[in-house]
């Protein structure tokens, strides 16, 4: 029994190495670009004698950021909590709302135009109001993130669920499939690619909403951190905070991309990668 399992285990190692090699082959242009960018940045600061209070070197940003890692890590978790809570609440509300509007002619004539009109208003304009009403705690930041993420999710869901052709619907009914079976087997899979467009757009907005809310009124979080260190003429720490915000945004976007690969592996947008 052990002898039969051993070849299988040894066979997995070359497969993993091949996957790793393929992943590195795809990502080396990205890595090379950023390594070259940071080397040019490092040399340009020396070449043009740019003062550190205007543009610090990447090596100084890493050194100063590492020295302040406890505070950066704590604020990273706070901004991450605001972003993730607001993002998933926006999906939990926006997706069913988009589904309801797509299937209801009455809602399409009433709520849908209201959503489109409200989408034109910069949601950050509501941030001072929420903070004055609810204080500097977690709740107003989460509400602002929900606002900036809700509309991409809802509007793309409306388009996704309302775009299935009548011919395909009639064909499903001719096979004897009822409304629920048609929805689960045809409508939902057909709508998911467009829904993920909204999910990705909302993921990009989530950290933006949380950061701007912290700019306007907060005593913690990466937005608050960047605002304070910039006021103290510490661009090295400000760049470190921006790096942590970038990591947070990439983490959320990566989770959505992974979910897309798992849920719609058959779609061309996934198979191309």
N, C-alpha and C positions, 0 to 999 in steps of 0.2 A: 504493500500500500504506500509506504514511504517513498519507494523507488519510482512509483508512478506520479507522485506529486512533485518530486524534485525537478524533473524536466519541465513541468508546467511553470514552476516558479522561476527557473532559470530563463525560460522563454519570455517571461514578462519583462525582464530587465532590458533586453535589446529593444523591445517595443517602446518602453518608457524613454530610452535614450534616443530613439528615432523621433518620438514626439517632441522631446526637448530640443533636439537639433532643428526640427522643422519650425518650432516656435522661435528659436533664436534667429533662424534664417529670415523669417518674416519680420522680426522686430529690430534687426540690426540697423536699418536706415534711420529708424526713430531714435535709437540709442546714439548712433553716430552724430545725428543732427544736434542733439542736446549736449553731448560732450563737446562738440565743436563750438556750440553757442556759448557754453560756460567758459571754455578756454579763451575765446575771443573777448568775452566780457572781462576776464581776469587780466589779460594782456592790455586791453584798451584802457583800463583804469590807470595802469602804470604808464602806458605810452603817452596819454594825454594829461597825466597828472591831475586826475579828477579827485577832488577832496572826498574823504570818506563820509562826510555829513551830507553829500549830494548823492553819490553812488558808491556804495562799498563793494569790495571784491567778494566774489562768491565764497572764497575761503574764509573771509571774515564773517560772512553771514552764517556759515556752518559753525564756526567756532563760538560766536556769540549766542546763536540759537541753542547750541548744545549746552552752554552754560546756564541758559534759562529754560531748560527742558521741563522741569517740574511744572512751572506755571503754564508753559505752552501746552503740555499734555492735559492739564486740568481744563484749560479753556477749549481745547480740541474736543474733549468729551462733552462739554456744555453745548457748544455750537452744534456738535454732531447730534445730540439729543433733540435740540430744537429742529434741526433739518430733517431727521428721520421721522420724528413724530408728525411734523407738519406734512411731510411728503406722503406717508402712508395713510394719514387721515384724508388727504386730498383724493387719493385713489379710492379709498373706501366710500367717499361721498360722491366723487365726480363720475366714477364708472357706472354705478346704478342710475345716477341722474341722467347721464348721457343715454343710457339704454332706454329709460322711460321716455325721454323726449323723442328718441328715434322711432318708437312704436306708438306714440300718441300724437295725432294731428292737432289736438287742442293745445298740448304743451309746446309743439313746434310753432304754433302761431302766437303764443303768449310768452312763455319763459325763454325760449330760444332767442328771440330778438333782444330780450333784456340781457341775457348772457353776453351776446355779441357786443351790445352797447357798453356793458360794464368792463368787458375785456379791453376796450379802448382807453379806459381810465388807468393811469399808473397806480398800481396797487400800493406802492410805497407811500403814496400821498395819505393813505389811511393810517400809516404807522404812528404818527404823533397822536392821533385820536385814540387808538387802542392803548397806547402807553399812558396817556393821561387818564383814561378810564380805568385801566386794569393794573397800573403800576409797572415796576421794572422787573417783574418776575418772569417765569417761563411762559405763561399763558399768552401774553400779547405777541411774543415772538413766534410761537407755534401758529397762532391765528394768521399772522402775516405770511408765514411760509405756506399755510393752507391756501390763502388767497392767490399767491403767485403760482402755485402748482395746480390749483383746481381747474382753472379755465383751459389750459392745454389738454388736461385729461378729459374733461367733459366734452369739449368741442370736437376733439378727435374721436371720442367714443360715439358721438352723434353721427359724425360722418361715416364711421366704420360700420355701425349697425344699420344705418339707413342706406347703404350703398349696394346691398345685395340685389341682383336683378330679379324682376318678377318671374322671368322664365325659369330660373333655377328654383325659385320657391314653388312654382306650379309643378315642376318636375318632381320635387321631393314629395309633394302631396299625391302625385300620381302613383308613386311607389308604395303608398299606404302609410307614410311617415306622418305622425301627428305634429302639432305645433312644437311641443317640447323636444321631440326627437330631432325635428328639423333645426331647432335652435342649437342644441348641443352638438349635433353632427355636422351642420353646415354653416349656420349663421355665425356661431361663436368662433370656430376656426378661421372663417373668412374675415372676421372683424379683428382678430388679434394683431395682425401685422400693423394695421393702422392705429390700433390702441397703443401699441408699443412706441409708435412715433410720439404720441402724447406723453407716455411715461418717460421717455428719454428727454424730451423737452422740459418736462416738469423737474426731472432730476437735475438738469443744469440750473434751473431757477431756484432750487431749494436752498442751497448754500448762499446764493445771492440774497434771497429774502431774509434769511437769518442774520447775515452780516450787516445788511443795511439797517435792520431793526435794532441791532446792537449799536450801530453808529448813532442812531437817533436817541436811544435811551436805554442804557444798561450799565451794570457795574461788574460784568463778567462776560466771558466769551471771546472768541478770536477777533471779532469786529471791535469790541471794546479795547482789546489789547493793541491792535494796530493803531487805533485812534490815539491811545495814550502815548505809545512809544514814538509815534510820528510827532506829536506835540512836544516831546522831549528831545527832538532832533536825533532820533536813533533809527535811521533807515535800515540799519543792519537787522535789528529786531523786527522792524516792520516787514522786511522781506522774509524773515523766518516765519512770521505769522501768516503771510500770504502763501508760503510753501505748505504750511499745515492746512490751510483752506483748500489748496489745490488737491492735496491728498484726500481730504474729506469728500470733495466733489467727485474725484475719480473713483473713490470707494463706492459711493452711491450709484454712480453711472455704471460701474462694473457689475454691481449686483443686478441692475436692470438688464444689462446685456447678457449676463449669465442666465437670468430667468427667460429671456427671449430665446436663447439657444436651447433651453430645456423644453419650452412649451411649443415653439414653432420651428423645430429643426428642419422641416421640409421647405420652409419659405426661401426664396431666392436671396433675400437680404442676409440670411444666416449662412446659406450654402456657399456664397461668394467668399466668405472669410474662413 
